[in-house]
Amino acid sequence: MSSSESGVGSIEGTKNCLIGYDWVYPNGSNPTGAWKFSSDGTFNSSTTMFGGMSTWGNWEVTSPGKVTITYTRTSEGTIPQGQTLRMSSCNSLKVGSTTYIKD
């Protein structure tokens, strides 16, 4: 596998880094937030902050290191606006100002 396929320097590499892992914050032993991305283009996330909330939706890698998400359902009933998540490396996923790591 070339370096372009194994890192976030390409769209395919970004997908490979993203799919099938548990992305957690602040760590895997006591996470307050988690994201999971599936190969079919869907995701789910959950947080224990603010009383807890789960979200579901669709994701697409729009450019290397950038993942655009669209929410389709939440446990709260309100649908937040979509957003762009950023990956500076294969082990770092930034959601807003919060950095998630692979568990």
Summary of the structure (lengths in Angstrom):
residues: 103
radius of gyration: 13.2
end to end distance: 22.8
largest distance: 43.6
contacts: 288
relative contact order: 0.22
helix: 15%
strand: 50%
